[in-house]
Amino acid sequence: MADEWAPPQPKKSKPRWLRLLLWIGGGGLLLLVLLYFFLTSAFFLKTFVLPRLGSAINAAVTVGDASISPFSSITLKDLRLTTGDDPEPLVIVKEVRARCSLMDIIGGHINVEEVTLDSAVVQIVQNPDGTSNLDPLLKSSGEKNEVETSEPAGKPLQIDLKKLSLRSGRVGEYQYQSR
């Protein structure tokens, strides 16, 4: 009869630290997936990457749309490269496709399997004072070379490009006459 009035035994539950560890792991995994989608979005490329690239080369770089698969390819549509205050873009490309390996790039080897430029137009404009729309690009690389000469020279950048395709391209040079 004493057994009938005994309090029920509490159920053994999982330890709280294990449950907390599972929640933290699941949250971390979800965060990594969201970060992957954000870093491979056209928004991230247009907002963070292209402005930094533009300031590094003294030019404005814009794209209409981008598709990034970080482990295999990058596709940019309506790429425009504009230098200085000139309203005419230096380079207009309807579509740029590049196939490369992210793991090789992380390892320090830039191996590009293929680059395809579709409907590329390069317009070089020579002004009456002798300047051109190429000058900002050349000036940015010249300034960096002066800074690098004071430091010990490292290994130069090496790019292994296997295939370069150009479809329907045009290069033009224009000279403005002073009136």
C-alpha positions in Angstrom: 0.0 0.0 0.0 2.9 2.3 0.5 3.7 2.0 -3.2 0.4 3.6 -4.2 1.1 6.9 -2.7 4.7 7.3 -3.8 5.4 10.4 -5.9 5.9 9.7 -9.7 9.5 9.5 -10.8 10.5 12.6 -12.9 11.2 11.9 -16.6 14.9 12.1 -17.6 15.3 14.9 -20.1 18.2 15.7 -22.3 20.8 17.9 -20.5 20.3 21.6 -21.1 23.8 22.1 -22.5 23.1 19.6 -25.3 19.9 21.4 -26.3 21.7 24.7 -26.2 24.5 23.3 -28.3 22.1 22.0 -30.9 20.4 25.4 -31.1 23.7 27.2 -31.5 24.8 24.8 -34.2 21.6 25.1 -36.1 21.7 28.9 -35.9 25.3 28.9 -37.0 24.4 26.7 -40.0 21.5 29.0 -40.9 23.8 32.0 -40.7 26.3 30.4 -43.0 23.7 29.7 -45.6 22.3 33.2 -45.5 25.8 34.6 -45.7 26.6 32.5 -48.7 23.5 33.8 -50.5 24.3 37.4 -49.6 27.9 37.2 -50.7 27.0 35.7 -54.0 24.2 38.1 -54.8 24.2 40.9 -57.4 23.4 43.4 -54.6 26.6 42.6 -52.8 28.6 42.9 -56.0 27.1 46.2 -56.9 27.1 47.7 -53.4 30.5 46.6 -52.0 32.8 45.1 -54.6 32.4 47.3 -57.7 32.8 50.7 -55.8 36.0 49.4 -54.2 37.3 48.2 -57.6 36.3 51.5 -59.2 38.3 53.5 -56.6 41.3 51.2 -57.0 41.4 51.8 -60.8 40.1 55.4 -60.8 37.0 54.5 -62.8 33.3 53.9 -62.3 32.4 50.2 -62.9 28.7 49.3 -63.2 26.8 46.2 -64.2 23.2 45.7 -65.0 22.9 42.2 -63.6 25.3 39.6 -62.2 25.2 35.9 -61.6 27.9 34.5 -59.2 28.6 30.9 -58.6 31.7 31.3 -56.4 33.1 27.8 -57.0 32.8 27.8 -60.8 31.7 30.9 -62.7 30.8 34.6 -62.8 28.5 36.2 -65.4 28.1 40.0 -65.7 25.6 41.6 -68.0 25.8 45.2 -69.3 29.2 46.0 -67.9 30.3 49.6 -68.2 33.7 51.1 -67.3 33.7 55.0 -67.3 36.8 57.0 -66.4 37.0 60.5 -65.1 34.3 63.1 -65.8 33.8 61.8 -69.4 30.2 60.8 -70.0 31.2 58.3 -72.7 32.2 54.9 -71.2 35.6 53.5 -72.1 34.3 49.9 -72.2 30.8 48.6 -72.7 30.3 44.8 -72.7 26.9 43.2 -73.2 27.9 40.0 -71.3 31.1 38.8 -69.6 31.4 35.1 -68.6 34.3 33.7 -66.7 34.9 30.2 -65.5 37.4 29.8 -62.8 38.1 27.8 -59.6 37.7 29.5 -56.3 39.9 27.0 -54.5 42.8 27.8 -56.9 42.3 31.5 -56.3 42.3 31.0 -52.5 45.5 28.9 -53.0 47.2 31.8 -54.8 46.9 30.5 -58.3 44.6 32.4 -60.7 43.6 29.7 -63.2 40.8 30.9 -65.5 39.4 28.2 -67.8 37.5 30.6 -70.1 36.5 34.2 -70.5 33.9 35.2 -73.0 33.2 38.8 -74.0 30.0 39.3 -75.9 29.4 42.5 -77.9 32.4 44.4 -76.4 32.9 48.1 -77.4 36.1 50.0 -76.4 36.0 53.7 -77.1 39.3 55.6 -76.6 38.8 59.4 -76.7 41.7 61.6 -77.3 41.2 65.2 -76.1 42.8 68.3 -77.8 45.1 68.8 -74.8 46.6 65.4 -75.3 44.8 63.6 -72.5 42.6 60.6 -73.1 40.0 58.6 -71.2 42.7 55.9 -70.6 44.8 58.3 -68.5 43.0 57.7 -65.1 43.5 53.9 -65.5 47.2 54.4 -66.4 47.7 56.9 -63.6 46.3 54.6 -61.0 48.7 51.8 -62.0 51.6 54.2 -62.2 51.1 55.5 -58.6 51.0 52.0 -57.2 54.2 51.1 -59.0 56.0 54.0 -57.3 54.8 52.9 -53.9 55.8 49.3 -54.5 59.3 50.2 -55.6 60.1 51.4 -52.1 59.2 48.0 -50.7 60.8 44.7 -51.5 59.3 43.2 -54.7 57.1 40.2 -54.2 56.1 37.5 -56.6 54.3 39.1 -59.6 50.7 38.3 -60.2 50.4 35.3 -62.6 47.2 34.5 -64.4 46.7 31.3 -66.3 44.1 32.0 -69.0 43.2 29.0 -71.1 40.6 30.4 -73.5 39.6 34.0 -74.4 36.6 34.5 -76.7 35.4 37.8 -78.2 32.1 37.9 -80.0 31.1 40.9 -82.0 33.7 43.4 -80.6 34.7 46.8 -81.7 37.6 49.1 -80.8 37.4 52.8 -81.8 39.6 55.8 -81.2 38.1 59.3 -81.5 39.9 62.6 -81.5 38.1 65.8 -80.5 39.2 68.8 -82.6 39.5 72.2 -80.9 37.4 74.9 -82.6 
